[in-house]
Amino acid sequence: MFQASHYEESEVLLNKALKGAAQLGFDQFLVSAARTDLDYLSYFMKAKSSEHIQSLFERTSNFATGKLALERKAPEPELKPIHMEVHAFGTGEIRRDGELLPTGMWRSSRARALFFYILDHGKVRKEAIGLDFWPDFSSGKISSNFHATLWRVRQALGFKEAIVFENEQYSLHPSIHVWYDVAEFENHLKRGGEAGLSNQARSELIRQAIGLYGAAFLQDIYMEWTDQRREQLRNLYLEALIDMAAIESSGKHYRAAKNNYERVLAVDPYRDEVHLALMKCLALSGASSSAIAHFKHYRAMLRKELNAEPLPELQAYYDQLAVKA
């Protein structure tokens, strides 16, 4: 009718269709029909516009099928910012908006470990997760375990979008703002290593980093990736203590330097260079006899436990102190 320029008859039929759709409470079939000639609706929207015709025209114009419909993304809902405080030094503690998330919420130890893994890496591919979590599984079994574990992580965090997948990588949703003690620790050390800092500024940054390291990384998660990360962070911590001790010693704060060297040796007792630095610190503080006694104790420990001798530099410094004594 419309194509034959019978506009009045076309309008009558359109009104009947709209009335019938109103009685049914459903008009999606009109969208399918109108797609065959969108000019038909456009004409009546301009000539005798109504809210129903306008709505029908907009839905018909935006209608998509097949691949286009699948690719068209629905608008993402606005999410309220979430504040998380995460401690990974020690046994691990996760707080959401101030409330502690109990271990039972994760439903499995792997789900909790996956949260820490994604947080610590920032962005990570599924293949990397599979290698670190299920190295001996087939690809099909890895995929099944991964998706089940990821579902538990999202459930524990409270919403599906908590872990997003973009550019072939998984990461936390941008609405989640995280204070992470490990990231803070590494950031303080990085800033403390920048050129041009005064000893005071450097020592303050290193001191803050040392204060964050309360215990080894994720002591209650036993996986290869946590072992590697634990060792990496432990070495950073020990080097921070050595740097701090050197700064204290150069400022003639020998007691503080001695304490830091001893903290290093409490973790790694076979570092000859630290024993040498400690002996020099003791000698500079006027306690040469203590430095000599320390060397004798360390040499006896090496002989007994490792059947080894101290480095030549350490022996030479001991000989020098012994002659003076």
Secondary structure as the mmCIF struct_conf table of DSSP 4:
data_model
#
loop_
_struct_conf.conf_type_id
_struct_conf.id
_struct_conf.beg_label_comp_id
_struct_conf.beg_label_asym_id
_struct_conf.beg_label_seq_id
_struct_conf.end_label_comp_id
_struct_conf.end_label_asym_id
_struct_conf.end_label_seq_id
TURN_TY1_P TURN_TY1_P1 PHE A 2 SER A 5
HELX_RH_AL_P HELX_RH_AL_P1 TYR A 7 LEU A 24
TURN_TY1_P TURN_TY1_P2 GLY A 25 GLY A 25
HELX_RH_AL_P HELX_RH_AL_P2 GLN A 28 ALA A 34
TURN_TY1_P TURN_TY1_P3 ARG A 35 THR A 36
HELX_RH_AL_P HELX_RH_AL_P3 LEU A 38 ALA A 47
BEND BEND1 LYS A 48 LYS A 48
HELX_RH_AL_P HELX_RH_AL_P4 GLU A 51 SER A 61
TURN_TY1_P TURN_TY1_P4 ASN A 62 ASN A 62
HELX_RH_AL_P HELX_RH_AL_P5 GLY A 66 GLU A 71
BEND BEND2 ARG A 72 ARG A 72
HELX_LH_PP_P HELX_LH_PP_P1 LYS A 73 GLU A 78
STRN STRN1 ILE A 82 HIS A 87
STRN STRN2 PHE A 89 PHE A 89
BEND BEND3 GLY A 90 THR A 91
STRN STRN3 GLU A 93 ARG A 96
TURN_TY1_P TURN_TY1_P5 ASP A 97 GLY A 98
STRN STRN4 GLU A 99 LEU A 100
HELX_RH_3T_P HELX_RH_3T_P1 THR A 103 TRP A 106
BEND BEND4 ARG A 107 SER A 108
HELX_RH_AL_P HELX_RH_AL_P6 SER A 109 HIS A 121
BEND BEND5 GLY A 122 LYS A 123
STRN STRN5 VAL A 124 VAL A 124
HELX_RH_AL_P HELX_RH_AL_P7 LYS A 126 PHE A 133
TURN_TY1_P TURN_TY1_P6 PRO A 135 ASP A 136
BEND BEND6 PHE A 137 PHE A 137
HELX_RH_AL_P HELX_RH_AL_P8 SER A 139 LEU A 157
TURN_TY1_P TURN_TY1_P7 GLY A 158 GLY A 158
BEND BEND7 PHE A 159 PHE A 159
HELX_RH_3T_P HELX_RH_3T_P2 LYS A 160 ALA A 162
STRN STRN6 ILE A 163 GLU A 166
TURN_TY1_P TURN_TY1_P8 ASN A 167 GLU A 168
STRN STRN7 GLN A 169 LEU A 172
TURN_TY1_P TURN_TY1_P9 PRO A 174 SER A 175
STRN STRN8 ILE A 176 TYR A 180
HELX_RH_AL_P HELX_RH_AL_P9 ASP A 181 GLY A 192
TURN_TY1_P TURN_TY1_P10 GLY A 193 GLY A 193
BEND BEND8 GLU A 194 GLU A 194
TURN_TY1_P TURN_TY1_P11 ALA A 195 GLY A 196
HELX_RH_AL_P HELX_RH_AL_P10 ASN A 199 LEU A 212
BEND BEND9 ALA A 215 ALA A 216
STRN STRN9 PHE A 217 PHE A 217
TURN_TY1_P TURN_TY1_P12 LEU A 218 ASP A 220
HELX_RH_AL_P HELX_RH_AL_P11 GLU A 224 SER A 250
TURN_TY1_P TURN_TY1_P13 GLY A 251 LYS A 252
HELX_RH_AL_P HELX_RH_AL_P12 TYR A 254 VAL A 267
TURN_TY1_P TURN_TY1_P14 PRO A 269 TYR A 270
HELX_RH_AL_P HELX_RH_AL_P13 ASP A 272 LEU A 284
TURN_TY1_P TURN_TY1_P15 SER A 285 GLY A 286
HELX_RH_AL_P HELX_RH_AL_P14 SER A 288 GLU A 305
TURN_TY1_P TURN_TY1_P16 LEU A 306 LEU A 306
BEND BEND10 ASN A 307 ASN A 307
HELX_RH_AL_P HELX_RH_AL_P15 PRO A 312 LYS A 324
#
